[in-house]
Amino acid sequence: MTDFTAARLNMVESQVRPNGITDRRIIAAIESVPRENYVPESRRPLAYMDEDVTLDASDRSAGRRALIEVMAFARMLQQAAIKPTDKVLVVGAETGYGAAVISQIADKVVALECDAGLFALAKANLAGRANVTLVQGPLAAGVAADQPYNVILLEGRAEEVPQALIDQLADDGRLVAVVGERETSQACVYSRAGASVAVRQAFDASVTALPGMKKLKPAFVF
């Protein structure tokens, strides 16, 4: 039988701390959330491996869904520089793991999920977390009703970040996402200052793609 508590602490020591995670709030939050409760029972032994964990989405037409690896997730949180007073939008909440972690370091979390089956699991997993609001809808649209957000974090790869999400950033807000068309792409930080948005590349990451985040192709002109 797997000792999940020991596995979680070992994950923090081997995957989180060695990768430049210096914010003690992030480390403490990851240590406190039982990741094995957010993956299918058959895959619980893989919950603390250094890899994405495939989930059982109800709508397979949108492609594979997975809980992204902790190392990439923790590094994205570090780049997001979440303050205790921040409101955070989590795009691609899946079973709620990321929202559960972020709820411990932010004032309010809005978690957006498009898949009905994953949404139901997230609803059960996040029950009792008073500062988390779970919303079902298309990921690329964000949640305009609760904008603006101090931080927006995409839990998966996007070929490009939809403009609708960038528009929902508050002044001085940060959006963190893995962006690119290839499996290994760049984690990028989008920072808003007034009407201007700057982008910088932070690190390479290989995470599962989110549905509805395809790069828009230019229309063919005869």
C-alpha positions in Angstrom: 0.0 0.0 0.0 1.3 3.4 -0.9 2.1 5.8 1.9 0.7 8.9 0.3 1.8 11.3 3.0 5.4 10.2 2.6 5.1 10.3 -1.2 3.8 13.9 -1.0 6.6 15.1 1.2 9.1 13.3 -1.0 7.6 15.0 -4.0 8.1 18.4 -2.4 11.7 17.7 -1.5 12.6 16.2 -4.9 10.4 18.1 -7.4 9.4 21.4 -5.8 12.2 22.8 -3.7 15.1 21.9 -6.1 13.3 23.9 -8.9 13.6 27.4 -7.5 10.4 27.5 -5.4 11.2 29.9 -2.7 7.7 31.0 -1.7 7.1 29.1 1.5 3.3 29.6 1.1 3.4 27.6 -2.1 5.4 24.8 -0.5 3.1 24.6 2.5 0.0 24.6 0.3 1.3 21.8 -1.9 2.3 19.8 1.2 -1.2 20.1 2.7 -3.3 19.0 -0.4 -3.6 15.3 -0.9 -3.0 15.1 -4.6 -4.1 11.4 -4.7 -7.7 12.5 -4.0 -7.8 14.4 -7.3 -6.9 11.6 -9.7 -8.8 8.4 -10.7 -8.5 5.7 -8.1 -6.6 3.4 -10.5 -4.0 6.1 -11.0 -3.4 7.1 -7.4 0.0 5.4 -7.2 1.0 7.8 -10.0 -0.2 10.9 -8.2 3.2 12.0 -7.0 5.2 11.0 -10.1 7.0 13.8 -12.0 4.6 13.6 -14.9 1.0 14.6 -16.0 -1.6 12.2 -14.6 -4.4 11.3 -17.2 -7.9 12.0 -16.0 -11.2 10.4 -16.9 -13.0 13.2 -18.8 -16.6 12.6 -19.8 -16.1 14.3 -23.2 -13.2 12.6 -25.0 -13.9 14.5 -28.2 -12.0 17.4 -26.7 -8.9 15.3 -26.3 -7.0 14.0 -23.3 -7.2 15.8 -20.0 -4.6 15.5 -17.3 -3.5 16.9 -14.0 -0.3 18.7 -14.9 2.9 17.7 -13.2 3.6 19.3 -9.9 7.0 20.7 -10.9 5.6 22.8 -13.7 2.5 23.8 -11.6 4.7 25.0 -8.8 7.0 27.0 -11.1 4.0 28.6 -12.6 2.7 29.6 -9.2 6.1 31.1 -8.4 6.0 33.2 -11.6 2.5 34.3 -10.8 3.6 35.9 -7.5 0.2 35.5 -5.9 -0.5 37.9 -3.0 -2.8 37.1 -0.1 -5.2 39.7 -1.3 -5.4 38.5 -4.9 -8.3 37.2 -6.9 -7.2 34.3 -9.1 -8.8 32.7 -12.2 -7.8 29.1 -12.7 -8.5 28.1 -16.3 -8.9 24.3 -16.8 -9.7 23.4 -13.2 -10.1 19.7 -14.0 -10.7 17.9 -10.7 -9.9 21.0 -8.6 -6.4 20.2 -7.4 -4.8 23.5 -8.6 -7.7 25.6 -7.2 -7.4 23.8 -3.8 -3.7 24.7 -3.6 -4.2 28.3 -4.8 -7.1 28.8 -2.4 -4.6 28.7 0.5 -2.4 31.5 -0.8 -5.0 33.8 -2.5 -8.0 35.7 -1.2 -10.4 34.4 -3.8 -10.3 31.7 -6.5 -12.6 31.4 -9.5 -12.1 27.9 -11.1 -13.3 27.4 -14.7 -13.8 23.9 -16.2 -15.6 23.0 -19.5 -16.0 19.2 -19.1 -19.1 18.1 -17.2 -17.6 15.0 -15.7 -14.5 16.8 -14.4 -16.7 19.7 -13.2 -18.7 17.3 -11.1 -15.5 15.9 -9.5 -14.1 19.3 -8.9 -17.4 20.3 -7.2 -17.1 17.4 -4.8 -13.4 17.9 -4.2 -13.7 21.6 -3.5 -16.7 21.4 -1.2 -16.0 23.4 2.0 -13.5 25.7 0.4 -15.4 28.9 1.0 -13.1 31.2 -1.1 -13.4 29.0 -4.3 -16.1 29.6 -6.9 -16.5 26.8 -9.5 -17.8 27.7 -12.9 -18.6 25.5 -15.9 -18.1 27.0 -19.4 -15.7 27.3 -22.3 -12.2 27.8 -21.2 -11.2 30.4 -23.8 -14.0 32.7 -22.7 -12.8 33.0 -19.1 -15.3 34.2 -16.5 -16.1 37.8 -17.3 -18.7 38.1 -14.5 -15.9 38.1 -11.9 -13.3 40.2 -13.7 -10.8 41.7 -13.3 -8.4 39.2 -11.9 -5.0 39.9 -10.3 -3.8 36.5 -11.6 -4.9 34.1 -14.3 -3.3 30.7 -14.5 -3.9 28.1 -17.2 -3.6 24.5 -16.0 -2.4 23.2 -19.3 -0.9 24.2 -22.6 -2.4 26.7 -25.0 -1.3 27.2 -28.6 -2.1 30.8 -28.0 -3.7 32.7 -25.1 -7.2 33.9 -26.0 -7.6 37.7 -26.0 -10.7 37.3 -23.8 -8.5 36.0 -21.0 -5.9 38.8 -21.4 -8.8 41.4 -21.3 -9.9 40.0 -17.9 -6.6 40.9 -16.3 -6.6 43.7 -13.7 -4.1 46.5 -14.0 -0.8 45.1 -12.7 -2.2 41.6 -13.2 -0.3 38.5 -14.3 -1.3 35.7 -16.6 0.8 32.5 -16.6 0.5 29.8 -19.2 2.5 27.3 -21.2 2.2 28.5 -24.7 3.1 26.7 -28.0 2.0 24.2 -30.6 4.6 21.6 -29.6 4.5 19.2 -26.6 7.4 21.0 -25.0 6.7 24.7 -25.1 7.4 27.9 -23.1 5.8 28.9 -19.9 5.1 32.6 -20.4 4.1 35.5 -18.1 1.8 38.2 -19.4 1.9 41.4 -17.3 -0.6 44.2 -17.7 0.3 47.8 -17.0 -2.6 50.0 -18.0 -3.5 49.3 -21.6 -0.1 47.6 -22.3 0.6 43.9 -21.9 4.2 42.6 -21.8 5.2 39.0 -22.3 8.3 37.2 -21.1 9.3 33.6 -21.4 10.1 31.9 -18.1 11.0 28.3 -18.6 10.4 25.2 -20.8 7.5 22.9 -19.9 5.8 19.8 -21.3 2.2 19.7 -20.2 -1.1 18.4 -21.6 -3.0 20.8 -24.0 -6.2 22.4 -22.9 -9.3 22.2 -25.1 -10.4 25.2 -27.0 -7.0 26.8 -27.0 -6.0 26.2 -30.6 -4.1 28.9 -32.5 -6.4 30.8 -34.9 -5.4 30.2 -38.5 -5.7 33.1 -40.9 -8.6 32.7 -43.4 -7.5 31.6 -46.9 -7.9 34.4 -49.4 -8.4 33.6 -53.1 
